Amino acid sequence: MAGDTFMARSSSGSGVSDTDDEWVSIDLSFDESAVEQSAAVDPLLAEALELLAVVERAEQSRAVDDTAFRRGLEATLDSARGGALAAAERAGRAHLESVPALLERAEFDLACRMLERTVCVPAVRFEAASLLAQVACHCGDPLNALSILLWSSEFPPPVDRAVAHDFAYQLGAVFEILSMRKEALDIFRELAGEAGTEYRDLNDRIERLKG
């Protein structure tokens, strides 16, 4: 998402109409260098992700004339990819399980570094992104939370509907924190159509944003 921007309303705090608000351009580029810097947090996850990257680079070089050789190469790469994904998922889920304890001890920096690495794991990307966004908001950085969620939304959506619903809820909540009422309301209404208005405090949020 390098170079992406989003127009947001910066409220004057006067409680008057939208015309008194100032529109500002916000850089929503997700700092992927932070992901690389967090490799030392878990060498196992870093190794699995590096293996996955190697396999993906090799898959891009499959243009081989020999059909039998190409089929053998594809089978080898598919096997390696499966192994790398499984290893990364195991490490990623271990990260997710360890984060609540870190948050209880107020070790927010370490929790963020672990989650920044974990969002690179396809199987747990959306769970990690939702949790990372919550931590970012708790630390007073909702713009970073929004950049994380929008970056993650560029990937194929999660199959698990509970994970998808939580991700959508967090996105709507961040929009609301940033006073982006229309965007928040659109997200919450769509979520209500899938999960029902009884989902968490969804009905209250919708009513508040409609007012």
N, C-alpha and C positions, 0 to 999 in steps of 0.2 A: 504493500500500500504506500510505498514511498511517494511523497509528493501529494498525497490526497488531502483535500481540505473539505471542511463542512461549514456551512453558514449557521451560526447560532445567535440567539438573542441574548444580549447581556442586559439584565434588568437593572433599572435605575434604583429600584427599591422604594419607589414613591407610592406604589400601589395604584397607579393610574393606568391609562390605556397603553396598548402595545406601541402606539406611536411615540411614546416617550422612551422606549427601549432602544438600545443601540445594537445594530447588527454587526457582528464581528466575524472574520474569517479565521477558522481554527484549523491548525495543522493536526491531522489525525493519523500521521504516519506511525505505524507500530515499529518501535525500535528493535529490530531483529538482532542487532548487535548485542543487546542485553541477553538474548537467548544464548548466544555463543559464549558470553562471559560467564554464564552460569554453569558451564560444563563441569566445573570442579565440584559442584554440589553433589552429583551422583555419577561417578565414573561409569557405572553399569549402563545407565540410561544414555550417557554421552556416547559410549561405544556402540550401543544398539542403533542410535540415530545416525552415527557415522556409517555403520554398515548399510543401513537403509539408503543413505545418500549414495554410497558406492554402487549399490545394486541399481538404483534409479538412473545413475549416469551410464551404467553398462547397458541398461535396457534401451537407452536412447541410441545405442550403437549396434542395434540388432541387424542392420542392413548387410547381411552376409549372403553371398550367392549360393553357396552349398546348402541345399535344402536340409539334408540329414544333419549337418553340423549346426545349422540354425535352429532346428528343432531341439537338438541336445542342449544348445546354449540357452534357449528359452526355458527349458525344463529346469536347468541348473539355476538360472536367475530367479525363476518363480519360487523354487525351493528356498533359495537364499533370502528372497524378499519375505517369504512367509516366516522364516526363522527370525529375521530382524524385527518384523512387526510384532511377533509374539514376545520377544525379549523386551522390546520397547514398551509394550502394553503392560507387562508384569512390573517393570520399573516405574512406569507412569502411575499405575494404580497404587503402588507402594507409596509414591509421593502424595497422592490424594489422601491416603489414609493417615499420613504423618502430619499433614498441614493443620488439622484442627488443634492438635496438641501445641504446635508452634504458635498458633493464634492465641490460645489460652495463656501462653507465657509472654504474649505481646512481642514475639520475635517476627515482626512483620517483614523486615528486610529479607530474612532467610526464607520465609514463606513465599515471598514474591519471586525470589530467584528460583526456587524449586518449581513454582507454577509456570514461570516464563519458559522453563525448559520443557515442562510437561505439555504445554499447548502445542508442541511440535509432534506429539504422538497422536496419530489419527484416531485411535480407538477411544482416547479419553480427552481429545482436544476441547470439546464443548463443555465438559464438566470442569476442566481446568480453567478455561476462559471465564466461565461464570463465577467460579470461586475467586479467580484473580481480579475480576472486575469488582467484586464485593470488597476485597481487601483494599483495592485502590481507592474506592469511595470512602471506606472507613478511614483511610489515611489522608483524605481530603484532596484526592486527585481524580475527579470524575471524568475529566477529559482523557486521561490515560485509560480509564476503564472503558470509555466509549471506543477508543482506538483499538483496544484489544478485542472487543466484541465484534466490531465491524470487520476487522482483519479475519477473525475466525469465521465470520458468516460468508466469506468468499469460498469456503470449502464445502464439499457435499454435506448436507444436514445430517444430524445423528439419526440412527434408526430408532433408538429408544425414545419413545414419546415423552416420558418423564424428563429426560435430559433436555429434549427439545423445548418442552414447556418452561423448564427452569431457565434455559438460555434466553428465551423470548421475554420472560418476566424480568430478568436482570437487565436486558436491553431497554425495555420500557421504563424500568425504574431509573436507569441512568439518564435517559432522555428527560424524565420528569425532574430529576435533580438539576439538570442543566436548563430548566425552564423551557424546554422544547416540547410544549404541550401537545401540539398536533401530532408530532411523531410518536410521543408516548401514548396518546389516545388511540392512534391507529394500531400500534403494536398490541395494546391491551384488548382492544375490541377483537382483533384477529385471534388472540389467545383465548378470549372468552368463547369464541365460536368453536374452538377445539376442546378446551378443558372445562368450559362452563364458568359462569360468573362466580360460583362458589369457590373457585380455585384461589387459595390464600386470601388476600384482601383485594382481589381483583375488582369486585363490584364497587367497593369504596373508592378505589383509585379512579375508576371510570367516571363515577358520579362527580368526584372532585374535579376532574379534568374537564368535564362537560360544563361545569358551572362557570 
